[in-house]
Amino acid sequence: MSKWDELKRLAETAISLREHGRTSEGEPEWDEADDAFWDAITPELIAELIAENKRLRQIIINSAKEVGAALSTECSLEFMERLPQEIWLVMQRQQDGADQLTAELAKLRTLSGGKR
C-alpha cells in the first residue's frame, strides 16, 4: 500500500468516526484512529502534498492556456470546470493505448519464443 493510500485510509477512518458522532476523546476507537492519522502527518509530507498540488494546478493552468488558445481567446468558466475531466480522459486513453501495446508486445514475444 502506498503512503498516499495509507494516508487516505487513515483520513477516511477519522472522517467516518466523526460523521457517526464518535468524536469524543477517550473512546478507544476514536483515540486510535486519531493518533494513527496524526502520527502519519509530518511536515515533510505536508510540504510534499503542497508541492504536488501546486504542480498539478500548473499542469491544469498550462493545459487550459494551450487548449483555450486553440479554441478561443477566452476560456469560459464552464470550460475550465470540465478541463480536469478532459485531461483525465486524454491520459486514460494514452494509458489504455500503452496497455494495449504492452499486451501486443507480450503476445509477439510469446509467439517468437521469447526472442528479441
C-alpha positions in Angstrom: 0.0 0.0 0.0 1.4 3.4 -0.9 1.9 6.1 1.6 -0.9 8.1 -0.1 -3.3 5.1 0.1 -2.5 4.6 3.7 -2.9 8.3 4.5 -6.2 8.3 2.6 -7.4 5.2 4.6 -6.4 6.9 7.9 -8.2 10.1 7.0 -11.3 8.3 5.8 -11.4 6.3 9.1 -11.2 9.5 11.1 -13.8 11.2 8.9 -16.2 8.3 9.2 -15.9 8.3 13.0 -16.7 12.0 13.1 -19.6 11.6 10.7 -21.1 9.0 13.0 -20.8 11.2 16.0 -17.8 9.4 17.5 -15.6 12.4 18.2 -15.1 12.1 21.9 -11.6 11.8 23.1 -11.2 8.9 25.5 -13.1 6.5 23.3 -10.5 3.8 22.3 -11.6 3.6 18.7 -11.5 7.4 18.3 -8.2 7.8 20.0 -6.6 5.0 18.0 -7.9 6.4 14.7 -7.0 10.0 15.6 -3.5 9.0 16.8 -2.8 6.9 13.7 -3.8 9.8 11.4 -1.7 12.5 13.2 1.3 10.1 13.5 1.2 9.7 9.7 1.3 13.5 9.2 4.8 15.0 9.0 6.0 18.5 7.9 7.7 16.8 5.0 4.5 15.0 4.0 2.6 18.3 4.1 5.3 20.0 2.0 5.2 17.2 -0.5 1.4 17.4 -0.8 1.6 21.2 -1.3 4.2 20.8 -4.0 2.2 18.1 -5.7 -0.9 20.2 -5.6 1.0 23.2 -7.0 2.4 21.0 -9.8 -1.0 19.7 -10.7 -2.5 23.2 -10.7 0.2 24.4 -13.0 -0.5 21.5 -15.4 -4.1 22.5 -15.4 -3.3 26.1 -16.0 -0.9 25.3 -18.8 -3.3 22.9 -20.4 -6.1 25.5 -20.2 -3.9 28.1 -21.8 -3.0 25.7 -24.6 -6.5 24.4 -25.3 -8.1 27.8 -24.7 -5.7 29.5 -27.1 -6.6 26.9 -29.7 -10.3 27.3 -29.2 -10.8 31.0 -28.5 -9.1 33.9 -26.8 -11.1 33.4 -23.6 -11.8 30.2 -21.7 -15.2 30.1 -20.1 -15.7 29.1 -16.5 -17.7 26.1 -17.7 -14.8 25.0 -19.9 -12.3 25.4 -17.0 -14.6 23.3 -14.8 -14.6 20.5 -17.3 -10.9 20.7 -18.1 -9.6 18.3 -15.4 -12.0 15.6 -16.6 -10.9 16.2 -20.2 -7.3 15.9 -19.2 -8.1 12.7 -17.3 -9.8 11.2 -20.3 -6.8 12.0 -22.6 -4.5 10.5 -20.0 -6.7 7.4 -19.7 -6.8 6.9 -23.5 -3.0 7.1 -23.5 -2.7 4.6 -20.7 -5.2 2.3 -22.5 -3.1 2.6 -25.7 0.1 1.8 -23.7 -1.6 -1.2 -22.1 -2.7 -2.5 -25.4 0.8 -2.1 -26.9 2.3 -3.9 -23.9 -0.1 -6.8 -24.3 0.6 -7.0 -28.1 4.4 -7.0 -27.4 4.0 -9.7 -24.8 2.0 -11.7 -27.3 4.6 -11.2 -30.0 7.4 -12.3 -27.6 5.4 -15.4 -26.7 4.9 -16.3 -30.4 8.6 -15.7 -31.1 9.6 -17.9 -28.2 10.9 -15.0 -26.2 13.5 -13.9 -28.7 14.0 -10.2 -29.1 
